[in-house]
Amino acid sequence: MDFVPIMLNVSDVRVVVFGGGEAAFKKVRNLAQHCRQISVVSSEFHPEFEGLNADLIRAEITDAGAVEKHVRKGDMAIIATDDRTLNTELAARCRDLGILYNRIDDDSSPFIFPASFEIGGAVVSVSTLGKSPSFARYLSEQLKVQVSGYIKALPVIETLRIETREKDFHLRSEYFWKLLHEKDFWKFINEGDEKGAYRFGVRYRGNFW
């Protein structure tokens, strides 16, 4: 499987979710933080669905043809029913219509959800390419502890990046790469001295411009 990691802006993407159980709820709960157009199609819903920003459509999903009108309304689909045969039919219908889908019971979907966390303005994602979602979540938890020590540098780097955005792209990339390997820069960050780290970054620019 040739997965390519990307960050997708889903704010205006129409997502249709098939299934109303716990697995579907977890997907919708995460998506609802970023996506404004989510429709969930199911005959029954997990109780906590009512608290989410999603349009709940009560309908029997007996076969893919019965809900094709809902499939057509989406730009992206999440297939999360408890019926593997039905999931296969829904996946086939999505493929025929050219709609990207994620099927929770099959890692051969066109896209999969990595384990991820957001911290201090950064998003970190981990994937095992479908081999073990549980292991991906475990790695994500371990990384969160490590990243928390580094993320304090982001506001400083962001400011320096804004100030240098008119500079040559390649020189700027080299500048930040080398700056982030400077022990003195991280000494300021670890001591909680963001102003000192910023001043160091400004002085370090003299090596490039």
ChimeraX attribute file (.defattr): number of C-alpha atoms within 10 A of each C-alpha:
attribute: neighborCount
match mode: 1-to-1
recipient: residues
	/A:1	9
	/A:2	6
	/A:3	12
	/A:4	7
	/A:5	13
	/A:6	7
	/A:7	7
	/A:8	7
	/A:9	9
	/A:10	16
	/A:11	13
	/A:12	12
	/A:13	16
	/A:14	16
	/A:15	25
	/A:16	25
	/A:17	29
	/A:18	25
	/A:19	24
	/A:20	24
	/A:21	18
	/A:22	16
	/A:23	15
	/A:24	22
	/A:25	21
	/A:26	13
	/A:27	15
	/A:28	24
	/A:29	16
	/A:30	11
	/A:31	19
	/A:32	17
	/A:33	11
	/A:34	13
	/A:35	18
	/A:36	17
	/A:37	18
	/A:38	23
	/A:39	21
	/A:40	25
	/A:41	24
	/A:42	20
	/A:43	15
	/A:44	14
	/A:45	19
	/A:46	14
	/A:47	11
	/A:48	12
	/A:49	20
	/A:50	11
	/A:51	8
	/A:52	16
	/A:53	17
	/A:54	21
	/A:55	16
	/A:56	19
	/A:57	17
	/A:58	13
	/A:59	13
	/A:60	12
	/A:61	18
	/A:62	11
	/A:63	13
	/A:64	19
	/A:65	13
	/A:66	12
	/A:67	17
	/A:68	14
	/A:69	10
	/A:70	19
	/A:71	23
	/A:72	16
	/A:73	14
	/A:74	21
	/A:75	17
	/A:76	20
	/A:77	26
	/A:78	26
	/A:79	26
	/A:80	25
	/A:81	24
	/A:82	16
	/A:83	12
	/A:84	15
	/A:85	11
	/A:86	17
	/A:87	23
	/A:88	16
	/A:89	14
	/A:90	27
	/A:91	23
	/A:92	14
	/A:93	18
	/A:94	23
	/A:95	13
	/A:96	9
	/A:97	12
	/A:98	12
	/A:99	17
	/A:100	17
	/A:101	24
	/A:102	21
	/A:103	22
	/A:104	21
	/A:105	15
	/A:106	13
	/A:107	15
	/A:108	14
	/A:109	18
	/A:110	15
	/A:111	16
	/A:112	19
	/A:113	15
	/A:114	18
	/A:115	19
	/A:116	17
	/A:117	15
	/A:118	10
	/A:119	12
	/A:120	13
	/A:121	9
	/A:122	10
	/A:123	10
	/A:124	14
	/A:125	18
	/A:126	20
	/A:127	21
	/A:128	14
	/A:129	18
	/A:130	18
	/A:131	10
	/A:132	12
	/A:133	16
	/A:134	13
	/A:135	15
	/A:136	20
	/A:137	19
	/A:138	13
	/A:139	17
	/A:140	19
	/A:141	15
	/A:142	11
	/A:143	16
	/A:144	15
	/A:145	10
	/A:146	10
	/A:147	14
	/A:148	11
	/A:149	11
	/A:150	13
	/A:151	14
	/A:152	18
	/A:153	21
	/A:154	15
	/A:155	14
	/A:156	17
	/A:157	17
	/A:158	11
	/A:159	11
	/A:160	17
	/A:161	16
	/A:162	9
	/A:163	11
	/A:164	15
	/A:165	10
	/A:166	9
	/A:167	13
	/A:168	10
	/A:169	11
	/A:170	8
	/A:171	13
	/A:172	18
	/A:173	13
	/A:174	11
	/A:175	20
	/A:176	17
	/A:177	11
	/A:178	11
	/A:179	18
	/A:180	14
	/A:181	10
	/A:182	14
	/A:183	10
	/A:184	15
	/A:185	21
	/A:186	19
	/A:187	13
	/A:188	18
	/A:189	22
	/A:190	15
	/A:191	10
	/A:192	13
	/A:193	14
	/A:194	19
	/A:195	12
	/A:196	17
	/A:197	22
	/A:198	20
	/A:199	14
	/A:200	16
	/A:201	21
	/A:202	13
	/A:203	10
	/A:204	17
	/A:205	15
	/A:206	9
	/A:207	8
	/A:208	10
	/A:209	10
